[in-house]
């Protein structure tokens, strides 16, 4: 052993003196310490757990920093911050710990507040202490439960106090609480229950007739049976056509907090009958005449028995255009440039050539449709000339009346007197000369209306004739008369608007160069469509396996189901639907689902396009 120099001895004594002063400063039992390094060697830090204290020793000369982590239910806080992962510490770190455990019991209330539940996790709570750990660079703090020290014991009164503080008061089951304390299940136990409201029943409307067209006319041995019209829905006088079941109000309930729970409001259905039906006191709808029953309206359901206008042959120049407030049945064809306007259904046994058919109900064509426009339901109302012309004339009259009112006000300020009719004529000649054309067109429509409903529009026709005579306007028209004219005009307008039926469809065999619009379904029964525009608020369905859809534009509010799509027309076929497009075979074209589109350049077979299939591409 070599001798130690005096200088080295003095250096060692200095270190020992510094260590002694450090111990005096920190006191006995300190949670931190610094190892003595007499030879300036590299020393790692350490952590030691003893008698519930965490002791940290700092490293020296570049040694490793000690780390600390915890194991549940221990929660670790270092310098006031909760730590969830392994963390480096030093002798300067403020290290705290606590136990996080579930309470002895928990009380919960269901989302609808109908039931309250008690869950007892344990009957007693004991003290915890940190487990001792030998000196290590990295330590995991664990705790041990001391069952000999009881800090808290569950009792019935504590639970009842918590229940009261939560304001739970209805149908409290105290025996269930007591039983759970004695026989612990560790599962939620229902301790209070409310009474859910009893929901009422909405009104129900049962309709005892078909609103859709099944078949137009039957065929017997290949020939159309003109005598059998039973496939067109028909009833006899005295038949019950509908029955309304009134709504049943619900019953109130209450929750465990004592709050009253109200049932959802029930929905009623308002029904009304036209002249040809009777509604009994118990809401049974009975036909008063023979014909096709129908229901129109949205907020109020109007029942009526439609009268049918029969055309035994073709609709042509000899019959003239047909405007009728009921069903129109044509046993022949509709020839070039003719118009049929129906406030009901239109049935055509033959074909339709270059004509326009508008129906507030459904349209069914047994033959083919060439170069024509077919509008049903909502679109039948929009394209109805009586509806359009009445609406246009109402708009003009309201503006004329407002202008006349302003002009009369200015004239009265100058203490002058003038006839209302004279002012009205001046307003027409200055700003509203187009009213003459609208008046004439509306009169032409009314004159073409078939005999059944001509008289109902006679009052309107009288006003129209008066307005076409300027001298009569000056002599007869007053502000009250103008208001009455507007009332009569609105009555004619609403006659068409309220004729719109909800369950409508367009039903054809084949279409070419035509436009079909329906707020119901469009059904193609046989060959298909070529260069047509089809719009349906619901579905467009092709029935025949080999039916075609070429050079056409189809749009449906729900689904399109087609067979053979695209071909040699040179015009792109477009299929647009909100939900789904189904094709048996598609040669080329474009498919659009909602706002997503896809161009088809190569033939595809047995394909369904929807949102999912587009998202997978």
Secondary structure, 3 states (H helix, E strand, C coil): CCCCCHHHHHHHHHHHHHHHHHHHHHCCCCCEEECCCCCCCCECCEEEEECCEEEEEECECCCCCCEEEECCCEEEEECCEEECCCEECCCCCCEEEEECCCCCEEEEECCCCCEEEEEECCCEEEEEEECCEEEECEEEECEEEEEEEEEEECCHHHHHHHHHHCCCCCCCCHHHHHHHHHCCCCCCEEEEECECCECCECCEEEECCCCCCCCCCCEECCEECCCCCCCCCCECCCCEEEEEECCECCECEECCCCCEECCCCCCCCEEEECCCEEECCCCEEEECCCEEEEEECCCEEEEEEECEEEECCCECCCCCCEEECCEEEECCCECCCCEEEECCCEEECCCEECCEEEECCCEEECCEEECCEEEECHHHHHCCHHHHHHHHHHHHHHHHHHHHHHHHHHHHHCCCCCCHHHHHHHHHHHHCCCHHHHHHHHHHHHHCECHHHCHHHHHHHHHHHHHCCHHHHHHHCCHHHHHHHHHHHHHHHHHHHCCCECCCEEEEEEEECCEEEECCEEEEEEEEEECCEEEECCCEEECCCCCEEECCEEEECCEEEEEEECCCCCCCCEEEECCEEEEEEECCEEEEECCEEEEECCCEEEEEECHHHHHHC
